């Protein structure tokens, strides 16, 4: 007699219905996904918008090396002359005698000359590069070099383009490199652009998200909250044409970008409250009446910026064995990591920790807390003299925190919901408190304590601090009492695209040129360079 067939029971069958187990709920302007089986609400995000943001970050990295059609809308833009000669034909020579070619698709022409060959004052490129990363204002650079201000801006464009090409050529190697275990730190920083006209004295403020390798100091990515390929006016025109304003945000064609309707909704929030990230991921992002959307470029919604950033890191670090994320306490960061690294999370090859610390304490208070931590280390070593000092610290921490007396399941819930104060701090992170989201009750207390000890934001905070100290236009702007919360800075940029250009230029300098106390650059420690790169190596890179 045959045994009866077995059937897999779905959530819908358990509910006694053939309807889908999920239901979209929420008001006309917001939406969430409600699970009929367990009753949990999940915020809906647009997969299309996530992919668009990931593609924006990937674009510079994916561009092939070599001469190619300069028309970005042309199919030959991604096909270099060297590997796809059939897409072009010779079209004479330019004034310098270099060969010219015409694209067979769009008929655009280009020459094989080097970028710096067209510049009459190319000998000043290195000087401008050095002054840019030495906190010299643009007007002062023009005065020191004797260049016209427009020429200075042209040279910045050239240096930016060279940095993009140089870094892309190096970082394209990362997905194939055996990286071993990677410890990463992620944080965000606000940037302000002066109002372009006196008629509307509202600053343009947006964020940039960056991730650094804690072992090497290499800044793997720094992405500003601005898409320069389209402007806000164009976004709103397209939104109105396609009827996006009648759809819920997650189902819009342009869900990734701010429009004027989003700006109006943000104005309904309580005045004088500005939060660049959202505690409620379903609610509108905060905006205040003294801020405006950029006319040049379009602002990206912060949640899609975060998800796109971590998806890019997933592509870049595909061969890493185990990845440990240390995140700042910005709402949405842990969710963005786990959503984009879900395969690693299921395979238990990723750990996600959020760290907070007292950022406003004085130097005297920092020294006092470091001294207390040193005394606590001495007590730990005295309590466990037979153990290695580091293992003694961790064992002593488990004892004084009580984690050695509770079950592993309870330990994971406490770490996720409430976090724990970690006493063995360094000077840069007083009052360290860690929330661990990936304690699955399978690891020992010492293993979890090691993760808490290694959780740090030091490297990414160091990068952001160096940005403030090294780029005149990105220094934190002072506030003036007469202007209430409005800010204006003498050396601040007036064009949002300058923020992205300067971040790319400084990241290149920080990773490849600037040496640490050990005489190595972050790129050397990571394995992307054998020695310190010279300014000329980047300026004349082809």
N, C-alpha and C positions, 0 to 999 in steps of 0.2 A: 504494500500500500504506500503510495507516494505521500510524502509529508506536505502539508500545506505551505504555499509560498509565504515568505516573510516580506513585509513592506516597511519601507522607511517612513516613519510618521513625521510629517512636517508640522511646523508651528501652526499653520492654518488648520490642519486636521485636528490638532489638539483643541483648537478653539471651536471645533464643530462646524466649520464653514470652509468653503472652497475659495473664499475671497483672499486677497493678498494679506500677509500678516502685518503689513505696515499701513499707516494712514498719515497723510500730510495734514498737519494742524497749524493753527496760528491765524493771525489777522491778515488782511489783504496785503500788508507791506512786509510781513515777516512770515517765516515758515519753519517748521520743524518736523522731523520724522518720528512718529509715535509707534512703538512696537506693541502690538495688541497682545503679545504673549507675556512680556515681562513688565510692560507699562513704563518703559524708559523713553524719554524724549532725546532725540539726537539732532543737532544743528545741521541743516542741509547746506552744503557748499556745491558750487558749480564745478564739475569735472573739467568742463571746457575752459573755464577761467584759470583753474589750476594748471592745466597744460599750457595755456598761453603764457602764464607767468614763468613757468619752467623753461619754455622755449625762449623767452626774452633773456633769461640768464645764460642759457646754453648757446645763444647766437654767436657771441664773440668767440667762445671756445671752439665752436663748430666750424667757423670760417676757415677754409683751407689756406695753406701758405702759398704765396706766389701771385703773379699778375693775373688778373681776371677782369671780367666786365664790371664796371663800377656801378651799374644800374641794379639796385637792390631788388627791384621787382622782376628782373630778368632771370630766367632759368640758368643762364650761364654765370650768374653771380657766384654760384657755389662750385663752378667748374674752372679750375686754374688752366692757364694756357699750357703749362708744361705737361699736364696729364690729359688734357682734352683739346689738342690742337685742331681737331676737326670743327670746333665751334667758332673758330676765328680765321681771319685771313689777313695777310700783310696789307698795310695801307700807308705806305711811304715811310717818312721819318720826320721827327720833330726838328726844331731849330738847333738842338744840340747834337743831332745826328743819330739819336737812338731810334730804334725801329718802332713804328706805330702799327697797331692792329685794330681791326673792326670786328665787332661781335656780329655773327650771322643771324642772331635772333632779334636783337633790338636796334642794331646798326650803330650802337655807341662805340666810340673810339677811345683808345688808351695807348700810352707808350710804356716801354720797358725801362724807362729811366728810374733812377733812385729818387726817393721822395725828397731827400735833402739837396739834390742837385738843382732843383728849381729855386732854391732860396739864395738870395744875394748876400745874406749875412748869416750863413749857416754856422760860421765860427762862434756865433753868440748863443747857439742852441744849448751848449753845455752850461754856460753862465746862467741862462734863464732857468734851466732845469734845477741847478743848484740853489738859486735864489728862491725858487718856488717852495722848496722843501726846507728852507731856512727861515720861514716866517717873515719874508719880505713882501710888502704890499705891492700890488701890480703897478701902481703909479710910481713907486720907488724903483721898481725894476726898470721901468722905462727911463727914469732919470739916471740910474747908474750905468745902464748900457748905452744910452743915447738913442734908443729905438723909439719909433713912433708908437703910441699906445695900441693902435690897430695891429702893428707888426708884432707886438708882444702877445696879443690875443691869437694871432695867426701861428705863432710859435708854440703857444700852449696847445692849440689844436694839433699841430704836428707831433709834439711830444706825447700827447694823449694817444694819438694813433699808433705811434711807435711802441708805447707801453702795452697797448692792447695786443698788438701783434707778437711782441716778445713774450708776454705772459702766456698767451694762448699757445704758443709753440712749446713752452715748458709744461704747462698744466695739462695739455692733451695726453701727456704720458701717465698721469696719475691713475686713470682707470685700469691700467695694465700693470701697475707696480704692486709688488707684494709688500703691503704696508704694515702687516702685523696688527697688534692692538693699537687703537687710536683713542686718545683722550682729547675731547673737543670742548671749547667754551664758546657760548653764544650770548650776545647781548645786543642792545639797540641804542642808538644815540640820535638826538634831535638836532636838526640843522635849520637855520633861519636864513631867508633871503630877503633883503631890503625891498620895500615896496617900490615898484618901478616908476610910479607917477605920484605927484602930490595930491591929485584928485581923490585917490583912494589910499589913505595911509593905513594899510593893513599888510602885515607881514605875511610871507609865505613860509610855512613851517611844515617840514616833513621829516621822516625818520630814515635811518639806514640800519640794516641788520648785518652783523658780521660774525663770522665764526673763525676762531683761531685754534691751532693745534697746541695743546698744553705742553706737550713734550718738546716741541721744536720752536714754538712761537710763530710759525708760519700762518699767515692770514689766508685761509683757503678761499674765502669769498667775502665781499662787502657789497651789498646790493641796496641802493637807495630806493625810496618809495616814489619813484618817478619814472614814467615811461616817456622818453623823449621822441618816440616815433610818431606820436599823435598828440594834439593839444586838446584842452578841455572844451573849447568851443566846438571843435569837430566831433568830440565824443557826444556832446549833448545833441548836436544836430542828428547824428546817427541814431542816438537813443530815441529821439522823437520820431524819426522816420520808420523805425522798425517796431514801434509800440512797446518798447521796454518799460516805460513808466507804468504800464497797465499790468505788468507781471511782477511776481514776487522776486526779490533780489537774486535768489539762487538760480532762478530760471531765466534770467535776462541774457540777451546776446552779449552785452557788455557788462557783465556782473563784476568784472575785475576792477573797473575804473570808476572814479568819482565823477558824478555829473552834478548839475546845479540842483536837481531834485534831492540828491543825497545831502548836499550842502544845506538846503532849506530844512530838511528833516533834522539835521544835527543842531540847527539853531533853536529847536524846540526844547532842547535840554536846559537844565538850570543854568543861568548865566554865571560867568566867571568860574566855570568848572571845565578844565581841559584835561582829558585823559587820552593820550595817544593810542592806547590799546583799550579793549573793551572787557570789563568784567563779565558782562552779559554778551556772549558771542552772537546772540540773535538781534541785539539792539543796534541802533545807529552808532557810528563812531563819533566821538566828541569833536566839536569845533566851536570856537568862540567868535564873537562878533568882530574882534580885532584881527582876525585871520581871513585870508582869501585863498581860493584855488589858483594855481598857476595858469597863466595864459600861454606860456611856453612849456609844452609837455603836459602830461596828465597824471594825476596822483592815483596810485594803486591802493586799493583797500588793504589795510594792514594784515588781515587774516590771509589773503592770497599772497601777499609779499612773504609772509612767514612760511607758508606751505611750499611756495615755489622755491624759496631759499633752501629748505631742507630736502626737497626733491632733487635739486641740483647737487647738493652734497652727497645724496644717495648715489647719483650717477658718478660723481668724482671719486668716491671712496668704495667702489664696488668690491675691491679685493681685500679690504680690511677684515681682519679676523673677528675682533670684538670692538665695538665702539661705545665709549662712555661719554655721554653728553652732560655737561654742566651748564645749566640755563639760568639766566636772570629771571626774576619773579614777574615777568610780563605775562599777563593772562593770554592763554592760547598757545604759548610756546611748547609745552609738553604735548598737547594734543596734536600740534602740527608735526612734531617729530615722530610720534607713534603712528600717525596716519600715513606718513611717507616712508617710514621704515618698518611697516607692518610685518613684512616677511622676516626681517631680522628679529623683531619682537617675538614672533611666534616660535622662532628657532632659538630664543634666549641668547642672542648674540648682540644685544644692545642693552644699555642701562641709561636711564633718564633720571637726572636729579636736578632739582631747583634749589638754588642757594640764595639766601638773603644775608645781609650784614649791615652794620651801622655805618653808613656812608658819611654822616655829618659830624663824627667825633673829631676832637682836636688831636694834634700830634702827641700831646702829653697824655691824653686818655689812651691813645693807641699804645704808647710805650708802657703804660701801667698794665694794660691787658696782656701784652706780650710777656711782661715779667710774671704775671699770674700764671700764664700758660707754661712758662719755664719751670716755675715752682711745682706745678701739677705734674709735669714730666718727671721731675725728680722724685716725687712721691710714687709715681707709677713704677719707676725703675727700682725704687727701694722695696715696694710691695711684691715685685716679681723679679728678684735678682737673677734667677736662673734662665730667664727669657731674654731674647734679643731686645734691645731698648725699644725698637719700633713695635714689636709684638707686645711688649709690656704696656706701652701706651694704649694700644687697642684693647687689650684685656682689661686694663683699668677703666677705660671708657665704658666698656660693656657692663662692668660692675657698678659704677656710679650712676649710669643712666637707667639701669634696671632691665636692659634688654636681654641679659643672660638669665633672667628669671621668668620671662613671659614666653608663650608659645610662638612659633615662627609665623603662624597665621595672624596672630594678634600684632606681632611686630610689623608685618607688612602694612596692616591697616593704619597703625599709629604713624608710620613713616610717611604714608601717602596723605593722610588727613591733617596731621598736626606737626610733623617734622620733629627734629631733635636738635638741640644746641650741641655743637661740637666744640670741645674746649681747647684742643691743641691747634691754635690759630697761628697765622703769621701776621706781620704788621699791616699788610694791605687789606686784611679781611677781619676786622674785629667784630665780635658779636655774631660769628658764623652760625647759621641755622640751615639745615639741609632737609629737603623733602625728597624722598626716593619713591619713584613711581613703578619700579620694576622689581620689587622684592617679591618673588614667587614662592617663598617659604622653602626653597630647595637648598639654599646655601647656608653655610655656618655663620655664626655671629661675627667671627673674625673676618670673613669674606665681605660681609656687609659693612663692617666698620672700616675696612680698607677703602671701599668705595666712598664712604662718607669723608674719610681723610683726604682722598685725592680730588674730591669735588672742589673746583676753584674757578673763578672768573678772572684770575690774575692776568693771563696773556691777552685776552680780548680787551680788558679794561686798560691795559698798557698801550695797546694799539690806539684805542680811542683817545687816551690821554695824549699820545704823541701827535695825533691828528690836530687836536686843539692847540698844542704847543708849537707845531711846525708849519701850519697853514694859516696865514693871516686872515683870510676870508672865512675860515671855519672856526675861529675862536668864539667862545661863548659871548654873546652880545650882552652888554650891560643894560639895565633897565633904568628909566628916568621917572621920578615921581610925577612930573607934570603929564607924562604920557600914559599914566596908569600902567596897564599890562602891555602896552605897545612898546616895541623895541626897535631901535635902529642902530646900526653899527657903522662907524666911519669906514672901516676896511671891508665890510661885508659885500658879498656879491649881489648883483642886481639881476642876474640871469640864473635860473635854476640849473641849467645844464653845466654851469661851472662847478657845482658841487660834485656831480658825478665825475667830471673830468679830473678834478683835483683828488678825489678819493682813489681813482684808478692810478694816477701818477704817484701818489704817496704810497699806496699799497705796493707798487712795483719797487719803489725806493726802499721801503721798509723790509720787504722780503728778500731782495737780491743785492742791494748795495750796502745798507747800513749793517755794520758788524756789532756783535754783542761783546760782552766782557771776555768771552772765550775766544774771540777772534774770528768767529764764524757768523755767517748770516743765517736767517731762518731757512732759506732755500738750501743751503749747504747741509744743515742738520736733517732736513727732510729727504735729501737725496736728489734734488732738482738742479743742483749746481755743484761743481767741484771746487770753486773758489768764488771770492767776492766779484760781482759783476761791476764793470766800470760804467760810468755814464755814457761813454762813447759806444759801448757794446749795445746799448739800447737805442741810442740815437741813430746809429748806422746799421741797425738790424734790417736785413732783407730776407 
